[in-house]
Amino acid sequence: MKKWLLLGLAASSLLHADFIAKDYSSLKGTPGFSDEALNLHFNLYQGYVKNSNLILKELDSLQDKHLSPKYSELKRRFGWEFDGMRLHEYYFENMGGKEALSTQSLLYKQLVEDFGSYDKWREDFIATGSMRGIGWAILYFDPLSKRLFNIWINEHDLGHLAGGKPLLIMDVFEHAYLPDYRLERAKYIEAFFMTIRWPVVESRLALS
């Protein structure tokens, strides 16, 4: 087999490497979050990883793609599964902290500039996460306007800011809080704020 063909096959296999579910078991023992609730959440996340891989494989195997209704539906579905996977990774990774956000940090100063104060930003973020319905509250940074926005995302694949960088992600689907807090979402949000890993959030802004 010619060398160029071997290289092509190697590149193809790398291109289609499966997504791998990350291990977030280190979050067990986090105050305000029972291990049972976290395990349920981890299992849900692993389902998004599995389904993202399955859809990609099905898309690769379909023939006459431009004529296939199945292809169209799988394309639409992939955004849901992929965003569900990635948002959960962002969410878990910005949890597990113990320290407050430093008032000297770039993120703190940006929050003050865009919202008037840290407390006003926090109030608005909590209000966003307290909206009726299920979804996500996300602190976004827009690199073009150099501004921060608190955004509500309902379905995973809808409502994201084009070009925006997600910095802080809070899951407010019912599975995130019902096991520990039943319908008292406000108590869940309070617990979430106590466990934000601010260095991770700040690093996302630094990379913007």
VOPAGU-2260 file (C-alpha; in pm, 1 decimal, decimal comma):
REM VOPAGU-2260
SITE   aa  ch    i         X         Y         Z
SITE  MET   A    0       0,0       0,0       0,0
SITE  LYS   A    1     137,2     338,0     -94,9
SITE  LYS   A    2     264,1     568,3     175,3
SITE  TRP   A    3      16,4     844,1      91,6
SITE  LEU   A    4    -273,2     600,0     129,1
SITE  LEU   A    5    -148,6     485,1     468,2
SITE  LEU   A    6    -122,3     845,3     581,9
SITE  GLY   A    7    -472,2     911,3     454,9
SITE  LEU   A    8    -614,4     618,9     650,1
SITE  ALA   A    9    -432,9     729,2     965,6
SITE  ALA   A   10    -567,3    1082,6     930,9
SITE  SER   A   11    -918,2     947,2     873,7
SITE  SER   A   12    -905,3     732,4    1187,5
SITE  LEU   A   13    -790,2    1031,3    1391,1
SITE  LEU   A   14   -1059,1    1249,1    1239,9
SITE  HIS   A   15   -1328,4    1007,0    1352,7
SITE  ALA   A   16   -1189,9     922,1    1696,8
SITE  ASP   A   17   -1467,0     873,6    1949,6
SITE  PHE   A   18   -1543,8    1127,0    2216,6
SITE  ILE   A   19   -1439,2     991,4    2556,4
SITE  ALA   A   20   -1648,9    1053,4    2867,7
SITE  LYS   A   21   -1442,9    1231,3    3133,3
SITE  ASP   A   22   -1423,3    1115,9    3493,0
SITE  TYR   A   23   -1570,6    1367,7    3736,5
SITE  SER   A   24   -1587,8    1138,9    4038,4
SITE  SER   A   25   -1355,9    1380,5    4223,0
SITE  LEU   A   26   -1664,0    1599,9    4270,8
SITE  LYS   A   27   -1813,8    1344,8    4507,2
SITE  GLY   A   28   -1830,6    1488,9    4854,9
SITE  THR   A   29   -1895,9    1841,3    4725,9
SITE  PRO   A   30   -2101,3    2025,5    4991,2
SITE  GLY   A   31   -2460,7    2068,8    4884,6
SITE  PHE   A   32   -2448,4    1786,2    4629,0
SITE  SER   A   33   -2515,0    1427,9    4733,2
SITE  ASP   A   34   -2309,4    1151,5    4575,7
SITE  GLU   A   35   -2634,3     989,6    4460,4
SITE  ALA   A   36   -2737,9    1303,5    4271,5
SITE  LEU   A   37   -2391,1    1343,0    4121,0
SITE  ASN   A   38   -2382,7     979,9    4004,9
SITE  LEU   A   39   -2718,7    1024,8    3832,3
SITE  HIS   A   40   -2585,8    1338,7    3665,8
SITE  PHE   A   41   -2264,8    1166,1    3556,0
SITE  ASN   A   42   -2470,4     886,5    3397,4
SITE  LEU   A   43   -2679,0    1140,6    3207,2
SITE  TYR   A   44   -2362,9    1309,7    3078,6
SITE  GLN   A   45   -2217,8     974,9    2967,5
SITE  GLY   A   46   -2535,8     922,7    2765,8
SITE  TYR   A   47   -2470,3    1243,3    2573,0
SITE  VAL   A   48   -2117,0    1125,9    2494,5
SITE  LYS   A   49   -2242,7     787,3    2378,8
SITE  ASN   A   50   -2516,2     935,4    2160,8
SITE  SER   A   51   -2278,9    1189,5    2003,6
SITE  ASN   A   52   -2055,7     902,1    1892,8
SITE  LEU   A   53   -2349,6     693,3    1768,7
SITE  ILE   A   54   -2489,6     975,6    1557,5
SITE  LEU   A   55   -2152,6    1048,5    1398,2
SITE  LYS   A   56   -2115,2     681,4    1304,3
SITE  GLU   A   57   -2463,9     672,1    1155,2
SITE  LEU   A   58   -2400,8     988,1     956,9
SITE  ASP   A   59   -2079,4     842,2     816,0
SITE  SER   A   60   -2256,8     524,2     707,4
SITE  LEU   A   61   -2550,8     684,4     525,7
SITE  GLN   A   62   -2558,7     683,9     146,3
SITE  ASP   A   63   -2723,6     948,4     -76,9
SITE  LYS   A   64   -2713,5    1188,2     213,9
SITE  HIS   A   65   -2871,5    1481,4      33,4
SITE  LEU   A   66   -3181,9    1265,9     -35,4
SITE  SER   A   67   -3209,7    1110,7     309,6
SITE  PRO   A   68   -3462,5    1241,2     567,1
SITE  LYS   A   69   -3275,4    1035,1     826,6
SITE  TYR   A   70   -2956,3    1226,3     748,7
SITE  SER   A   71   -3135,3    1557,8     803,1
SITE  GLU   A   72   -3282,2    1450,5    1136,1
SITE  LEU   A   73   -2951,9    1308,8    1259,4
SITE  LYS   A   74   -2777,6    1633,9    1165,1
SITE  ARG   A   75   -3029,6    1827,0    1371,7
SITE  ARG   A   76   -3006,4    1582,9    1660,2
SITE  PHE   A   77   -2626,9    1596,4    1672,8
SITE  GLY   A   78   -2631,2    1956,1    1796,8
SITE  TRP   A   79   -2849,3    1852,2    2090,0
SITE  GLU   A   80   -2629,7    1558,9    2190,7
SITE  PHE   A   81   -2296,1    1736,2    2136,1
SITE  ASP   A   82   -2399,5    2051,3    2324,4
SITE  GLY   A   83   -2541,1    1837,3    2604,8
SITE  MET   A   84   -2205,7    1662,3    2628,8
SITE  ARG   A   85   -1992,0    1974,9    2614,7
SITE  LEU   A   86   -2206,9    2191,3    2845,3
SITE  HIS   A   87   -2200,4    1920,7    3111,1
SITE  GLU   A   88   -1821,0    1909,2    3085,5
SITE  TYR   A   89   -1801,1    2286,9    3131,7
SITE  TYR   A   90   -2047,8    2261,9    3420,6
SITE  PHE   A   91   -1867,1    1986,4    3609,1
SITE  GLU   A   92   -1530,7    2150,6    3549,4
SITE  ASN   A   93   -1641,4    2484,1    3695,5
SITE  MET   A   94   -1752,5    2306,1    4014,3
SITE  GLY   A   95   -1551,6    2187,9    4312,2
SITE  GLY   A   96   -1402,8    2519,0    4420,7
SITE  LYS   A   97   -1386,0    2666,0    4769,2
SITE  GLU   A   98   -1244,6    3015,1    4722,9
SITE  ALA   A   99   -1431,2    3333,7    4634,0
SITE  LEU   A  100   -1352,8    3520,1    4313,8
SITE  SER   A  101   -1053,6    3750,0    4369,0
SITE  THR   A  102   -1140,3    4118,0    4349,7
SITE  GLN   A  103    -808,0    4168,9    4169,2
SITE  SER   A  104    -884,6    3924,6    3889,2
SITE  LEU   A  105    -953,9    4023,7    3530,6
SITE  LEU   A  106   -1292,3    3850,3    3548,4
SITE  TYR   A  107   -1400,3    4041,5    3858,8
SITE  LYS   A  108   -1305,0    4372,9    3699,1
SITE  GLN   A  109   -1492,5    4279,9    3379,7
SITE  LEU   A  110   -1802,8    4190,0    3581,6
SITE  VAL   A  111   -1790,2    4528,2    3755,2
SITE  GLU   A  112   -1743,5    4709,2    3423,8
SITE  ASP   A  113   -2032,9    4534,6    3250,9
SITE  PHE   A  114   -2281,3    4497,6    3537,3
SITE  GLY   A  115   -2189,9    4780,4    3775,5
SITE  SER   A  116   -2071,7    4550,4    4053,7
SITE  TYR   A  117   -2010,9    4184,7    4130,4
SITE  ASP   A  118   -2329,0    4175,5    4339,0
SITE  LYS   A  119   -2537,8    4310,9    4050,5
SITE  TRP   A  120   -2391,9    4049,3    3818,6
SITE  ARG   A  121   -2462,2    3775,1    4074,5
SITE  GLU   A  122   -2818,7    3896,9    4118,9
SITE  ASP   A  123   -2874,8    3892,1    3742,8
SITE  PHE   A  124   -2716,0    3548,8    3698,6
SITE  ILE   A  125   -2934,6    3405,8    3974,8
SITE  ALA   A  126   -3240,6    3569,7    3820,3
SITE  THR   A  127   -3147,9    3409,5    3487,7
SITE  GLY   A  128   -3112,3    3067,5    3647,2
SITE  SER   A  129   -3440,6    3111,7    3834,6
SITE  MET   A  130   -3651,5    3163,1    3522,3
SITE  ARG   A  131   -3942,0    2924,1    3481,8
SITE  GLY   A  132   -3857,7    2634,2    3258,7
SITE  ILE   A  133   -3561,3    2403,2    3217,5
SITE  GLY   A  134   -3225,7    2481,4    3065,7
SITE  TRP   A  135   -2893,7    2646,9    3144,2
SITE  ALA   A  136   -2772,0    2978,5    3283,0
SITE  ILE   A  137   -2446,7    3076,5    3112,3
SITE  LEU   A  138   -2210,1    3367,6    3156,8
SITE  TYR   A  139   -2089,8    3446,8    2805,5
SITE  PHE   A  140   -1806,8    3670,9    2688,0
SITE  ASP   A  141   -1837,9    3826,0    2342,5
SITE  PRO   A  142   -1484,3    3880,2    2205,3
SITE  LEU   A  143   -1600,3    4138,5    1951,3
SITE  SER   A  144   -1780,2    4377,0    2186,2
SITE  LYS   A  145   -1560,2    4275,3    2484,0
SITE  ARG   A  146   -1872,6    4238,1    2695,8
SITE  LEU   A  147   -2014,5    3980,2    2933,7
SITE  PHE   A  148   -2373,3    3857,4    2910,4
SITE  ASN   A  149   -2585,5    3631,6    3129,5
SITE  ILE   A  150   -2775,8    3409,6    2889,0
SITE  TRP   A  151   -3061,4    3162,5    2928,4
SITE  ILE   A  152   -3035,1    2851,5    2711,0
SITE  ASN   A  153   -3343,4    2635,4    2686,1
SITE  GLU   A  154   -3271,0    2347,3    2448,9
SITE  HIS   A  155   -2899,2    2268,2    2420,2
SITE  ASP   A  156   -2882,4    2353,5    2052,3
SITE  LEU   A  157   -3071,8    2685,2    2062,9
SITE  GLY   A  158   -2997,8    3034,1    2189,4
SITE  HIS   A  159   -2618,4    3034,5    2206,2
SITE  LEU   A  160   -2441,1    3360,0    2123,3
SITE  ALA   A  161   -2258,2    3326,5    1791,5
SITE  GLY   A  162   -1885,8    3361,0    1856,9
SITE  GLY   A  163   -1943,0    3387,6    2230,5
SITE  LYS   A  164   -1722,2    3214,7    2486,5
SITE  PRO   A  165   -1906,1    3029,5    2767,4
SITE  LEU   A  166   -1732,1    3109,8    3096,7
SITE  LEU   A  167   -1959,5    2994,7    3378,8
SITE  ILE   A  168   -2220,4    2725,0    3321,6
SITE  MET   A  169   -2499,1    2633,8    3563,2
SITE  ASP   A  170   -2729,0    2343,9    3481,7
SITE  VAL   A  171   -3088,8    2421,0    3576,2
SITE  PHE   A  172   -3254,7    2121,1    3420,3
SITE  GLU   A  173   -3459,1    1943,4    3685,9
SITE  HIS   A  174   -3218,0    1650,5    3707,4
SITE  ALA   A  175   -2953,7    1889,6    3846,5
SITE  TYR   A  176   -3149,8    1980,9    4160,1
SITE  LEU   A  177   -3456,6    1757,9    4211,8
SITE  PRO   A  178   -3269,0    1468,9    4380,3
SITE  ASP   A  179   -3132,1    1695,4    4656,0
SITE  TYR   A  180   -3361,1    1998,3    4662,4
SITE  ARG   A  181   -3691,8    1883,3    4512,7
SITE  LEU   A  182   -3855,6    2198,3    4373,3
SITE  GLU   A  183   -3644,4    2442,2    4577,9
SITE  ARG   A  184   -3425,3    2556,9    4292,8
SITE  ALA   A  185   -3311,1    2863,7    4487,5
SITE  LYS   A  186   -3135,3    2640,9    4742,5
SITE  TYR   A  187   -2961,0    2451,4    4462,6
SITE  ILE   A  188   -2840,2    2777,5    4306,3
SITE  GLU   A  189   -2709,0    2890,6    4644,7
SITE  ALA   A  190   -2519,1    2562,0    4682,3
SITE  PHE   A  191   -2383,0    2594,3    4328,7
SITE  PHE   A  192   -2241,5    2940,3    4402,1
SITE  MET   A  193   -2060,5    2799,8    4704,2
SITE  THR   A  194   -1874,8    2549,7    4486,0
SITE  ILE   A  195   -1777,2    2754,9    4178,4
SITE  ARG   A  196   -1417,3    2692,0    4077,0
SITE  TRP   A  197   -1330,6    3048,3    3983,0
SITE  PRO   A  198    -978,7    2980,7    3847,3
SITE  VAL   A  199   -1136,8    2758,8    3579,5
SITE  VAL   A  200   -1388,4    3029,1    3488,9
SITE  GLU   A  201   -1112,2    3289,4    3474,6
SITE  SER   A  202    -899,6    3067,8    3249,5
SITE  ARG   A  203   -1184,6    3053,5    2998,5
SITE  LEU   A  204   -1191,2    3432,3    2983,7
SITE  ALA   A  205    -812,1    3445,8    2942,5
SITE  LEU   A  206    -839,0    3216,7    2639,7
SITE  SER   A  207   -1103,3    3436,0    2472,1
